[in-house]
Every structure is written in structure tokens, then in C-alpha cells.
């Protein structure tokens, strides 16, 4: 029988953090899931850490590829998941997922029928867990069956790892991550927010986002980082412009709000 949930975990040179990440998945209160770990050409011992999980827990599987970047690794992971799973999630391999996250999020989707659910995030520092400023307004309270055109603060919700998607919704819209660029999340998340019939928002913290040197978010001032951030903004802006004809008022307002953030 197929599991309910597929979780894709791309891995590239995060050996010091990977076991903690995978331990947090193994400890989920909801046990009916699979984890597809994609080793994206790591040069450290991260693949060995992943293999230790696959050897003792059949829910974990390891896929290897040469280094192609995060977007490509996520797309590879999706292709290797069980196609009959009902839900899809993503985790970055240096982060931590609280034990009740997926039970909480899937229960919410089952109750509402929404296409995706998104939740609040804590920054994981060396000495503390603190509220992520990026998500403070968007996740200030629980919202059921909302939409980005009604709750415009969701334009700040531009990452995939604090979400669970219905698999049929993902496949119906043929979502895929841009490859060979940084900041690949928003080209998927903002269109997903817009194309969803409804979205659930959970104010509880469902993800611990590690703050560490060398991560993508710490490279914003590098030339490539600046270039790819601009490209990501332009991609989302173009998508919203294409949607404007069908509902000019709400989408035009949303597009202005997106550019103001």
C-alpha cells in the first residue's frame, strides 16, 4: 500500500546537520510517509549518513546524482516518489521538523479540502529558537480555506518547506522547480498560492529553519544571488501579469503588494 505522504529531502554537503534533520522526520507522530533523500553530488559523508537511515527504516530511500543544484534535486526527488501518495512535502536537509507537523497539516487538509496548507516557522540558531520575521504577519492566526487574493500577506510565504501540497493539485498544474538558479521556491509557491482553490494557514510552528553560514539566504549580496533574486521576482511578476485578465482587481492589487515587499 502506498504511503499518504512523500517527503523530498535534497542533500548537498550538510553532513553536520543531516542526522538531526532525518531524525526529526523519523520521529513524526504520523508514521505513514516515505522520505526520498537525493544526494546531489555531496563531497562529504552526507550520503553515508543517509544510508544509515535507509538501512534501518524502510520509509527512507536514497537517490544519487551528480551535482545539479537544489531545484534539479527536488525535481529528481519528486520523480522517485510513489506516484500514488496523496500529499507532497519538501524539507531542506539542514533544518528540523517538529514531531507533530505532518499529522497536524494533513489533518487540516482532510478537514477543509484545501489544495495546500502552510505553517509558521522558527529560526533555528545555535543558542535559541526565535520567530522568523518573514512569516510573522502571514501566520499570525489560523485561517481555513483562505486565498492569497484575500490574505495578501501570503506573498511573503515564498518557500516550499513549511507546506504540504495535495499531490493531485501539484500534478494538475505541472509544478516544477527552476533549475540552475538560486531562489527557486517562489516560482512555485506564489503560483501555487494563486492557483489553489483554497489554502489553509496554521499559526503553530511547523518548521525550524536553520540559520547558518554559507546557506543561500546568507549569500544575498553575491552577484549570482542578486541576479537570481531579480530573476525570481520577474518570473512571479510575469505570472501574476498573465492572470490579471481573469480577475483584474484582486490580481492587480496583489501584484502591487508583491512588488512593494
C-alpha positions as CSV (number, residue, x, y, z in Angstrom):
1,X,0.0,0.0,0.0
2,X,1.2,3.5,-0.8
3,X,2.0,5.9,2.0
4,X,-0.1,9.0,2.4
5,X,2.8,11.5,2.2
6,X,6.0,11.8,0.2
7,X,8.8,14.0,1.7
8,X,11.6,15.0,-0.6
9,X,15.0,15.9,1.0
10,X,17.8,17.2,-1.2
11,X,21.3,16.8,0.3
12,X,24.5,18.6,-0.6
13,X,27.4,18.9,1.8
14,X,25.4,19.2,5.1
15,X,26.8,16.3,6.9
16,X,27.0,18.0,10.3
17,X,23.2,18.7,10.3
18,X,21.7,15.8,8.3
19,X,21.2,13.3,11.0
20,X,19.3,15.8,13.1
21,X,17.1,16.6,10.1
22,X,16.4,12.9,9.3
23,X,15.9,12.0,13.0
24,X,13.1,14.7,13.1
25,X,11.4,13.0,10.2
26,X,11.7,9.5,11.6
27,X,10.1,10.8,14.9
28,X,7.0,12.2,13.2
29,X,3.8,11.3,15.1
30,X,2.2,10.4,11.7
31,X,4.1,7.3,10.5
32,X,2.5,6.8,7.1
33,X,5.1,8.5,4.9
34,X,8.1,8.0,2.7
35,X,11.3,10.1,2.6
36,X,13.2,10.3,-0.7
37,X,16.7,11.6,0.0
38,X,18.5,13.0,-3.0
39,X,22.3,13.1,-2.7
40,X,23.1,16.0,-5.1
41,X,26.8,15.1,-5.6
42,X,27.9,15.6,-2.0
43,X,31.7,15.6,-1.4
44,X,31.3,15.0,2.4
45,X,30.0,11.9,4.2
46,X,26.3,13.0,4.0
47,X,25.4,10.1,1.7
48,X,26.8,7.7,4.4
49,X,24.6,9.4,7.0
50,X,21.6,9.0,4.7
51,X,22.4,5.3,4.0
52,X,22.4,4.6,7.7
53,X,18.7,5.7,7.8
54,X,17.8,3.7,4.7
55,X,19.4,0.6,6.2
56,X,17.2,0.7,9.4
57,X,14.0,2.3,8.3
58,X,12.3,1.2,5.0
59,X,10.4,4.5,4.8
60,X,13.7,6.2,3.8
61,X,15.3,5.8,0.3
62,X,18.4,7.3,-1.2
63,X,18.8,8.5,-4.8
64,X,22.2,9.7,-6.0
65,X,23.0,12.1,-8.8
66,X,25.9,14.4,-9.9
67,X,25.6,17.9,-8.6
68,X,22.9,19.9,-10.4
69,X,21.6,22.2,-7.7
70,X,18.6,22.4,-5.4
71,X,15.9,22.8,-8.0
72,X,17.1,19.8,-10.0
73,X,17.5,17.7,-6.9
74,X,13.9,18.4,-5.8
75,X,12.6,17.6,-9.3
76,X,14.6,14.3,-9.2
77,X,13.1,13.5,-5.8
78,X,9.6,14.0,-7.0
79,X,10.2,11.6,-9.9
80,X,11.3,9.0,-7.4
81,X,8.4,9.2,-5.0
82,X,5.5,6.8,-5.0
83,X,3.1,8.3,-7.6
84,X,0.1,7.1,-5.6
85,X,0.8,9.2,-2.5
86,X,-1.9,11.8,-1.7
87,X,0.4,14.5,-0.3
88,X,3.8,16.0,-1.1
89,X,6.2,17.9,1.1
90,X,9.8,19.2,1.0
91,X,12.5,19.6,3.7
92,X,15.9,21.2,3.4
93,X,18.5,18.9,4.8
94,X,19.9,21.2,7.5
95,X,16.6,22.0,9.0
96,X,14.4,20.3,11.6
97,X,10.7,19.4,11.5
98,X,8.7,19.3,14.8
99,X,7.2,15.9,15.6
100,X,3.6,16.8,15.1
101,X,4.0,18.8,11.9
102,X,2.7,16.4,9.3
103,X,-0.1,14.9,11.4
104,X,-1.3,18.5,12.1
105,X,-1.0,19.6,8.5
106,X,-2.6,16.6,6.8
107,X,-5.4,16.6,9.4
108,X,-6.1,20.2,8.5
109,X,-6.2,19.4,4.7
110,X,-8.5,16.4,5.3
111,X,-10.9,18.7,7.2
112,X,-11.0,21.5,4.7
113,X,-10.3,20.0,1.3
114,X,-7.8,22.8,0.5
115,X,-5.1,22.3,-2.0
116,X,-2.2,23.2,0.3
117,X,-1.5,24.0,3.9
118,X,1.2,26.3,5.1
119,X,2.5,27.0,8.6
120,X,4.6,29.2,10.9
121,X,8.4,29.0,11.1
122,X,11.0,29.4,13.8
123,X,14.6,30.3,13.1
124,X,17.0,27.7,14.5
125,X,20.0,29.5,15.9
126,X,22.9,28.0,17.8
127,X,21.5,29.2,21.1
128,X,17.8,29.6,20.6
129,X,14.6,29.2,18.5
130,X,13.0,32.5,17.5
131,X,10.1,33.6,15.4
132,X,11.0,34.1,11.8
133,X,10.2,37.7,10.9
134,X,9.4,36.6,7.3
135,X,6.3,34.7,8.5
136,X,5.2,36.7,11.5
137,X,2.3,38.6,9.8
138,X,1.2,35.9,7.3
139,X,0.9,33.3,10.0
140,X,-0.4,35.5,12.8
141,X,-3.5,33.3,13.2
142,X,-5.1,30.2,11.9
143,X,-7.0,30.7,8.6
144,X,-9.0,27.9,6.9
145,X,-9.9,27.9,3.2
146,X,-8.3,31.3,2.5
147,X,-6.5,32.6,-0.6
148,X,-3.7,34.9,-1.4
149,X,-6.0,37.4,-3.0
150,X,-7.9,37.7,0.3
151,X,-4.9,37.3,2.6
152,X,-2.3,39.3,0.8
153,X,0.4,38.8,3.4
154,X,0.9,35.3,1.9
155,X,3.1,37.0,-0.7
156,X,5.8,36.7,2.0
157,X,5.2,32.9,2.1
158,X,7.6,32.1,-0.7
159,X,9.3,28.8,0.4
160,X,8.1,25.2,-0.1
161,X,9.4,23.6,3.1
162,X,6.7,24.8,5.5
163,X,3.9,23.4,3.3
164,X,2.1,20.2,2.4
165,X,0.6,20.1,-1.1
166,X,-2.1,17.8,-2.4
167,X,-0.4,15.6,-4.9
168,X,-3.2,15.8,-7.5
169,X,-3.1,19.6,-7.3
170,X,0.7,19.6,-7.8
171,X,0.4,17.3,-10.8
172,X,-2.6,19.0,-12.3
173,X,-0.6,22.3,-12.6
174,X,2.6,20.5,-13.5
175,X,4.7,22.4,-11.0
176,X,8.4,22.1,-11.2
177,X,11.4,23.9,-9.7
178,X,13.6,26.1,-11.9
179,X,17.0,24.5,-12.3
180,X,20.4,26.1,-12.2
181,X,19.4,29.1,-10.2
182,X,19.1,30.2,-6.6
183,X,15.8,31.3,-5.0
184,X,13.8,28.6,-6.9
185,X,11.0,28.4,-4.4
186,X,8.9,31.5,-5.2
187,X,8.5,30.5,-8.9
188,X,6.5,27.5,-7.5
189,X,4.9,28.8,-4.3
190,X,3.4,32.1,-5.4
191,X,1.7,30.4,-8.5
192,X,0.6,27.6,-6.2
193,X,-1.0,30.1,-3.8
194,X,-2.8,31.8,-6.6
195,X,-3.9,28.6,-8.5
196,X,-5.2,26.9,-5.3
197,X,-8.9,26.9,-4.8
198,X,-8.2,27.5,-1.2
199,X,-5.2,27.4,1.2
200,X,-5.0,26.7,5.0
201,X,-2.8,28.7,7.3
202,X,-1.5,27.3,10.6
203,X,-0.2,29.7,13.2
204,X,1.6,27.0,15.1
205,X,5.3,26.5,14.2
206,X,5.7,23.6,11.8
207,X,9.3,24.1,10.8
208,X,12.7,25.0,12.3
209,X,14.7,26.9,9.7
210,X,18.4,26.8,10.5
211,X,20.5,29.9,10.3
212,X,24.0,29.0,9.2
213,X,26.9,30.5,7.3
214,X,27.1,29.5,3.6
215,X,23.3,29.0,3.1
216,X,21.5,30.6,0.2
217,X,19.9,33.2,2.4
218,X,23.4,34.3,3.7
219,X,24.6,34.9,0.1
220,X,22.2,37.7,-0.9
221,X,24.9,40.2,-1.7
222,X,26.8,38.0,-4.0
223,X,26.4,38.8,-7.7
224,X,24.8,35.5,-8.6
225,X,22.5,35.8,-5.6
226,X,21.4,39.3,-6.6
227,X,20.9,38.2,-10.2
228,X,18.8,35.1,-9.3
229,X,16.7,37.0,-6.8
230,X,15.8,39.6,-9.5
231,X,15.0,36.7,-12.0
232,X,12.8,35.1,-9.4
233,X,10.9,38.3,-8.8
234,X,10.4,38.9,-12.5
235,X,9.2,35.3,-13.0
236,X,6.5,35.7,-10.4
237,X,5.6,39.2,-11.6
238,X,5.1,37.8,-15.1
239,X,2.9,35.0,-13.9
240,X,0.7,37.5,-12.0
241,X,0.5,39.8,-15.0
242,X,-0.7,36.8,-17.1
243,X,-3.5,36.2,-14.6
244,X,-4.7,39.8,-14.4
245,X,-7.2,39.5,-17.2
246,X,-9.4,37.0,-15.4
247,X,-9.7,38.9,-12.2
248,X,-8.1,42.3,-12.8
249,X,-9.0,44.0,-9.5
250,X,-7.7,41.4,-7.0
251,X,-4.7,40.3,-9.0
252,X,-3.6,43.8,-9.9
253,X,-3.8,44.7,-6.2
254,X,-1.9,41.5,-5.3
255,X,0.8,42.3,-7.9
256,X,1.3,45.8,-6.5
257,X,1.6,44.3,-3.0
258,X,4.1,41.7,-4.2
259,X,6.3,44.5,-5.7
260,X,6.1,46.5,-2.5
261,X,7.5,43.7,-0.3
